[in-house]
Amino acid sequence: MSRSKKIFAGLAIVFVGLLLYVGYDISRRTTFPGSKPQLKERIEDQFLKTDSAKRDSTNTIQR
């Protein structure tokens, strides 16, 4: 192999290694969509459990 081919092969191996590392890192930080509850249940859990009208500051004004 000529010198330029060795340099190219070395850079290709480093590049593929970096791609594999980035793919592994991203896969560790994300969750598989099928393991999450459905969207409707997540919205209900986050937003519909507390009554926002009770916390509304405009309801506290007495006439």
C-alpha positions in Angstrom: 0.0 0.0 0.0 1.2 3.5 -0.8 1.4 6.1 2.0 -1.7 8.0 0.9 -3.8 4.8 1.0 -2.5 4.0 4.5 -3.5 7.5 5.6 -6.9 7.2 4.0 -7.5 3.8 5.7 -6.4 5.2 9.0 -8.7 8.2 8.8 -11.6 6.0 7.6 -11.1 3.7 10.6 -11.1 6.7 13.0 -14.2 8.2 11.3 -16.1 4.9 11.5 -15.1 4.5 15.2 -16.3 8.1 15.9 -19.6 7.3 14.2 -20.1 4.2 16.3 -19.2 6.0 19.5 -21.7 8.8 18.7 -24.4 6.3 17.8 -23.8 4.4 21.1 -23.9 7.7 23.1 -27.1 8.9 21.5 -28.8 5.5 22.0 -27.9 5.5 25.7 -29.4 9.0 26.3 -32.8 8.3 24.5 -35.7 6.1 25.3 -37.3 3.7 23.0 -40.7 5.1 22.0 -42.5 1.9 22.6 -41.5 1.8 26.3 -43.2 5.1 27.1 -46.9 5.3 28.0 -49.2 6.6 25.3 -49.3 10.3 24.6 -52.8 10.7 26.1 -51.8 9.2 29.4 -48.6 11.4 29.6 -50.6 14.5 28.9 -53.2 13.6 31.6 -50.4 12.9 34.1 -48.6 16.1 33.5 -51.3 18.7 32.9 -54.8 17.5 33.9 -54.2 16.3 37.5 -54.2 19.8 39.0 -57.0 22.2 38.5 -55.4 25.4 37.1 -58.6 27.4 37.9 -57.8 27.1 41.6 -54.4 28.6 41.1 -55.5 31.4 38.8 -54.8 34.8 40.4 -57.8 36.5 38.7 -60.2 34.3 40.7 -59.0 35.7 44.0 -60.4 39.2 43.4 -63.4 39.9 45.5 -66.1 42.4 44.5 
